[in-house]
């Protein structure tokens, strides 16, 4: 990967790549950009989640009133985008059902999906 991602993002994307290599025998060149975009969204999601956990759902505005943490929308947007990428790569139970996945890789996939 070309960027400095957190350890958890690198671990996750490595597991995704391993699954894709096992399933398809290789990672096609045209998959590199969607995989990088997935990594970007996973990284952004984790940063938003950590910031929200640290700062809270509500923040104090300049006038002293409380306002919703603006990162909540970014977090939700990341969840939507991540879900779309996971479905595209066949990494959700629903996508796998469509693929009719059979083989020894089932345990590896279950571990990947948590």
C-alpha positions as a printed Julia matrix, in Angstrom:
114×3 Matrix{Float64}:
   0.0     0.0     0.0
   1.22    3.43   -0.88
   0.13    5.34    2.22
   0.94    5.13    5.91
  -2.06    3.3     7.3
  -2.64    2.2    10.88
  -1.67   -1.31   11.87
  -5.3    -2.41   12.03
  -6.03   -1.11    8.5
  -2.94   -2.82    7.09
  -3.91   -6.06    8.84
  -7.45   -5.9     7.49
  -6.48   -5.06    3.89
  -3.82   -7.79    3.99
  -6.51  -10.28    5.03
  -8.78   -9.05    2.22
  -5.97   -9.44   -0.31
  -5.2   -12.92    0.99
  -8.84  -13.89    0.63
  -8.99  -12.52   -2.92
  -5.79  -14.34   -3.89
  -7.16  -17.56   -2.44
 -10.53  -17.13   -4.14
  -9.33  -15.93   -7.56
  -5.71  -17.07   -7.7
  -4.4   -13.51   -8.02
  -5.3    -9.9    -7.47
  -6.1    -8.28  -10.79
  -4.46   -4.93  -11.55
  -7.85   -3.25  -11.86
  -8.6    -4.15   -8.24
  -5.71   -2.1    -6.83
  -7.59    1.22   -6.85
 -10.78   -0.14   -5.21
  -8.6    -1.85   -2.6
  -6.78    1.41   -1.9
 -10.1     3.26   -1.69
 -11.35    0.61    0.74
  -8.21    1.09    2.83
  -8.71    4.88    2.78
 -12.31    4.53    3.96
 -11.41    2.01    6.67
  -8.66    4.34    7.9
 -10.96    7.38    7.88
 -13.69    5.41    9.65
 -11.29    4.4    12.42
 -10.02    7.97   12.84
 -13.56    9.36   13.02
 -14.63    6.65   15.48
 -11.61    7.31   17.7
 -12.17   11.07   17.61
 -15.88   10.7    18.42
 -15.04    8.32   21.27
 -12.51   10.84   22.58
 -14.46   14.09   22.06
 -18.02   12.82   22.43
 -21.17   12.98   20.33
 -21.81   16.58   21.35
 -19.3    19.42   21.22
 -19.4    22.86   22.78
 -19.79   25.55   20.11
 -18.16   28.99   20.28
 -21.34   30.49   21.74
 -21.4    27.87   24.51
 -24.25   25.8    23.13
 -23.95   22.12   22.32
 -23.72   20.91   18.75
 -23.57   17.49   17.2
 -20.05   16.3    16.39
 -19.69   16.82   12.62
 -17.61   13.65   12.32
 -20.72   11.55   12.92
 -21.9    12.17    9.34
 -18.45   11.33    8.0
 -18.48    8.13   10.05
 -21.87    7.12    8.61
 -20.72    7.98    5.07
 -17.65    5.79    5.55
 -19.84    2.92    6.75
 -21.91    3.14    3.57
 -18.87    3.27    1.3
 -17.12    0.42    3.13
 -20.25   -1.71    2.85
 -20.37   -1.09   -0.91
 -16.72   -2.07   -1.37
 -17.16   -5.19    0.75
 -20.14   -6.23   -1.36
 -18.19   -5.59   -4.57
 -15.38   -7.87   -3.43
 -17.78  -10.53   -2.15
 -16.84  -10.0     1.48
 -20.31   -9.95    3.01
 -22.53  -12.91    3.82
 -25.1   -11.71    1.26
 -22.47  -11.33   -1.47
 -21.05  -14.74   -0.63
 -24.48  -16.32   -0.89
 -24.73  -14.92   -4.42
 -21.3   -16.34   -5.27
 -22.29  -19.73   -3.81
 -18.9   -20.0    -2.14
 -17.76  -23.53   -1.29
 -14.39  -24.72   -0.01
 -11.84  -24.84    2.76
 -11.61  -21.05    2.77
 -14.91  -20.74    4.66
 -13.13  -20.64    8.04
 -10.68  -18.03    6.82
 -13.53  -15.9     5.53
 -15.49  -16.24    8.78
 -12.41  -15.03   10.64
 -12.0   -12.11    8.22
 -15.63  -11.03    8.57
 -15.47  -11.36   12.35
